Amino acid sequence: MKTPLFSSKYALKAHLEPGGSAAVISMVFIVGNYFVYFFILFFYAIKI
């Protein structure tokens, strides 16, 4: 864990592990952020 490359590879391995609840939660969080972002853009496009 000395270099950022190793820590990033370790995080990637943790994300790719099957049955990892943290990976599922982070994926849902990322998709939710994109959904809220596009919803706000869509809302403003309709208001204008």
ZILIN-V26999 format. One record per residue. SS is DSSP state (a for helix, b for strand, c for the rest). BURIAL is I if it has 9 or more other ideal C-beta (glycine too) atoms within 8 Angstrom, else O. Layout:
BEGIN
ss->SS burial->BURIAL
ss->SS burial->BURIAL
END
This chain:
BEGIN
ss->c burial->O
ss->c burial->O
ss->c burial->O
ss->a burial->O
ss->a burial->O
ss->a burial->I
ss->a burial->I
ss->a burial->O
ss->a burial->O
ss->a burial->I
ss->a burial->O
ss->a burial->O
ss->a burial->O
ss->a burial->I
ss->a burial->I
ss->a burial->O
ss->c burial->O
ss->c burial->O
ss->c burial->O
ss->c burial->I
ss->a burial->O
ss->a burial->O
ss->a burial->I
ss->a burial->O
ss->a burial->O
ss->a burial->I
ss->a burial->O
ss->a burial->O
ss->a burial->O
ss->a burial->O
ss->a burial->O
ss->a burial->O
ss->a burial->O
ss->a burial->O
ss->a burial->O
ss->a burial->O
ss->a burial->O
ss->a burial->O
ss->a burial->O
ss->a burial->O
ss->a burial->O
ss->a burial->O
ss->a burial->O
ss->a burial->O
ss->a burial->O
ss->a burial->O
ss->a burial->O
ss->c burial->O
END
